[in-house]
Amino acid sequence: MYVRDARNRDEAWLLDHIEAMGLDETAFRSRDYVIAVDDESNTRAGFGRVRYHPNPSEPEVAELTSIGVLDGWRNQGVGAHVVERLVDTARMEGFDEVYALTSEHEYLAQFGFEGVDAEDLPELLRERLAEKRESLDPEAIGMVVDADRFRMPDELRERFKDAAEAAEEPEDEPEETAEDFGIDAENATYKYDTGR
């Protein structure tokens, strides 16, 4: 497994999965995303975005958003490595702090993110938080991590090394009956009976 920058050809795939997972696609730009990929099968397993908010009256802000992991890849460190790559990217762009607006606060806390009261968020993020609570995530709170203090739990690093797509459980399909096809099983004649 590895995490790479999204490419233009990933755009449709990203939009499909963002919509299916009910994630934030505000001001979508595929170049802001990273994608976790299985190096053996080349299967895309997860994704996330760092969004930069320029603000003339305050310093620019980096926000993690639209982080998703496909069902067969969950609980294997995929999301953790997406988050790590996004924080590293923001740090390399000169950001000391990275924010997130989410209800998944326990998940992000394991990496060193801490809760921030809404009134202590940068103004732009206060507005985004209100919008997010209204439309996508009513339980969302503001979180922040010092980019230099981000930490990856060892167990998630190990899981990621051996990540593999879990096989989906086949759904039990109900047995089809003659009635499903509009056939009266008690009065029907044989298929090739011409009535002569």
C-alpha positions in Angstrom: 0.0 0.0 0.0 1.1 3.6 -0.6 -0.5 7.0 -0.7 -0.1 9.2 -3.8 -1.3 12.5 -5.1 -4.6 12.3 -7.1 -4.4 12.6 -10.9 -6.8 14.1 -13.3 -8.0 10.6 -14.3 -9.1 10.0 -10.6 -11.6 12.8 -10.7 -14.7 10.8 -11.7 -13.8 8.0 -9.2 -13.3 10.6 -6.4 -16.6 12.3 -7.1 -18.5 9.0 -7.2 -17.1 7.9 -3.9 -17.5 11.4 -2.2 -21.1 11.4 -3.2 -21.7 7.8 -2.2 -20.2 8.4 1.3 -22.0 11.7 1.7 -18.8 13.7 2.1 -18.0 17.3 1.5 -17.4 18.1 -2.1 -17.4 21.9 -1.7 -15.0 23.6 -4.2 -13.8 20.3 -5.5 -10.4 20.2 -7.1 -8.9 16.7 -7.7 -5.3 18.1 -7.3 -6.1 18.7 -3.6 -6.6 15.0 -2.9 -4.4 12.1 -2.1 -5.4 8.5 -2.8 -4.3 5.3 -1.0 -3.5 2.5 -3.6 -2.8 -1.2 -3.2 0.6 -1.6 -5.0 -0.2 -5.2 -6.0 -3.6 -4.8 -7.6 -3.5 -1.0 -8.2 -6.9 -0.8 -6.5 -7.8 2.5 -4.9 -8.7 2.1 -1.3 -9.2 5.5 0.3 -8.7 9.2 -0.2 -8.7 12.6 1.5 -8.2 16.3 0.8 -6.3 19.2 2.3 -8.1 22.4 1.5 -6.3 25.7 1.8 -8.4 28.7 2.8 -6.9 32.1 1.9 -8.1 34.9 4.0 -6.9 38.5 3.6 -7.6 39.5 7.2 -6.1 36.3 8.9 -3.4 33.9 8.0 -4.2 31.2 5.5 -5.7 28.0 7.0 -5.2 24.3 6.1 -8.2 22.0 6.6 -8.5 18.2 6.2 -11.8 17.3 4.6 -13.5 14.6 2.6 -11.6 11.7 4.0 -13.0 8.3 3.1 -12.0 4.6 3.0 -13.8 2.1 0.9 -15.7 -0.7 2.8 -13.3 -3.6 2.0 -10.3 -1.6 3.2 -11.5 -0.3 6.6 -9.7 -1.0 9.9 -6.4 -1.5 8.1 -4.7 1.8 8.6 -5.7 3.2 5.2 -7.4 6.3 6.6 -4.5 6.9 9.0 -2.0 7.0 6.2 -4.2 9.3 4.2 -4.4 11.7 7.2 -0.6 11.4 7.7 0.1 12.3 4.1 -2.3 15.3 4.2 -0.8 16.7 7.4 2.7 16.2 5.9 1.7 18.0 2.7 0.3 20.9 4.8 3.5 21.1 6.9 5.6 21.2 3.7 3.4 24.0 2.4 4.4 26.0 5.6 1.4 25.4 7.9 2.1 24.9 11.6 -1.4 23.8 12.4 -3.9 21.7 10.5 -7.6 21.8 11.2 -10.5 19.3 10.7 -14.2 19.8 11.1 -15.7 16.4 11.9 -17.7 14.3 14.2 -15.0 11.6 14.0 -13.1 13.4 16.8 -12.1 10.1 18.6 -10.5 8.9 15.4 -8.4 12.0 14.9 -7.5 12.3 18.6 -5.2 9.2 18.3 -3.0 11.3 15.9 -2.7 14.2 18.3 -5.7 16.3 17.1 -7.4 18.3 19.9 -10.9 19.8 20.1 -11.3 23.5 19.5 -14.2 25.6 20.6 -16.1 27.1 17.6 -15.4 30.6 18.8 -11.6 29.9 18.9 -11.5 28.7 15.3 -10.3 31.1 12.5 -13.3 33.0 11.3 -13.5 31.2 7.9 -13.6 27.8 9.7 -16.3 29.0 12.1 -18.5 29.7 9.0 -17.5 26.3 7.5 -18.4 24.5 10.7 -21.8 26.1 10.8 -22.4 25.1 7.2 -21.2 21.5 7.8 -23.4 21.1 10.8 -26.4 22.3 8.8 -25.9 20.2 5.7 -23.6 17.2 6.2 -22.5 16.5 9.8 -24.7 17.9 12.6 -22.2 16.6 15.3 -19.1 18.1 13.7 -16.6 19.9 16.0 -13.4 21.8 15.2 -10.1 20.0 15.7 -6.5 21.0 15.3 -3.1 19.4 15.4 0.4 20.9 15.5 1.8 19.5 12.3 5.1 18.7 13.9 3.4 16.8 16.7 1.3 14.5 14.5 1.9 10.9 15.5 1.0 7.7 13.8 0.2 4.8 16.2 2.5 1.8 15.6 -0.4 -0.6 15.2 -1.9 1.4 12.3 1.5 1.6 10.6 1.8 -2.2 10.9 -1.8 -2.9 9.6 -1.2 -0.7 6.6 1.9 -2.7 5.6 -0.3 -5.8 5.3 -3.6 -4.2 4.1 -5.6 -6.2 1.7 -9.2 -5.8 0.4 -11.6 -7.9 2.5 -13.8 -10.1 0.4 -17.4 -9.0 0.5 -19.9 -11.4 2.0 -22.2 -12.7 -0.7 -25.8 -11.7 -0.1 -28.3 -14.5 0.2 -30.6 -14.1 -2.8 -34.1 -15.3 -2.3 -35.1 -18.3 -4.4 -37.2 -17.3 -7.4 -40.6 -18.8 -7.7 -43.1 -19.0 -10.6 -45.2 -16.3 -9.0 -42.2 -13.9 -9.4 -42.7 -14.2 -13.2 -46.4 -13.8 -13.1 -47.1 -17.5 -13.6 -50.0 -19.2 -11.8 -48.1 -22.4 -10.7 -51.4 -24.3 -10.0 -53.1 -23.7 -13.3 -50.1 -23.3 -15.7 -49.6 -25.8 -18.4 -46.2 -27.1 -19.6 -43.9 -24.7 -21.4 -44.4 -26.3 -24.9 -48.1 -27.3 -24.5 -49.9 -25.8 -27.5 -53.4 -26.9 -26.3 -54.1 -29.3 -29.1 
